[in-house]
Amino acid sequence: MIAISPQLSIPLTELSFTASRSSGPGGQNVNKVNSRVSLHFSVTTSPSLTSLEKVQIITRLKTRINKEGILQLHAQTARSQAVNREALLERFAKLISQSLVIPKIRKKRSIPRRVSEQRLDEKKHRGHLKKRRSQPRNYDE
């Protein structure tokens, strides 16, 4: 079981893993060992998620979910398949929990009169300072 939140946990049976060869430099290890791990999770057919949770996940992670509703993640940073799998499970849990967080709705507030008056007074004060800094005019000429 992967604990996403206190109310939600997803069993490992709903996840499928595949291993393949990593890309990039690494020489003989990369060419021979299947250390890249891919995780596939069907969001649309998961019995662990409610319909509201499915909609939230699909809308927030739409770039990572294909047309069939399968979430795909990959890990290939480590040389070991087991380490990549653990990193992938942590990243999966973090992604799902972040996508299920409901953001607070911002309430639009008006700027208080005192604050805007203070801002204008400060602007006038800066203007007076700059005016005093200028060269005095020579009225003799």
Secondary structure as GFF3:
##gff-version 3
##sequence-region A 1 141
A	DSSP	beta_strand	2	3	.	.	.	ID=ss1
A	DSSP	beta_strand	9	10	.	.	.	ID=ss2
A	DSSP	three_ten_helix	12	14	.	.	.	ID=ss3
A	DSSP	beta_strand	15	20	.	.	.	ID=ss4
A	DSSP	alpha_helix	28	32	.	.	.	ID=ss5
A	DSSP	beta_strand	36	42	.	.	.	ID=ss6
A	DSSP	alpha_helix	51	60	.	.	.	ID=ss7
A	DSSP	beta_strand	70	75	.	.	.	ID=ss8
A	DSSP	alpha_helix	81	99	.	.	.	ID=ss9
A	DSSP	alpha_helix	113	133	.	.	.	ID=ss10
###
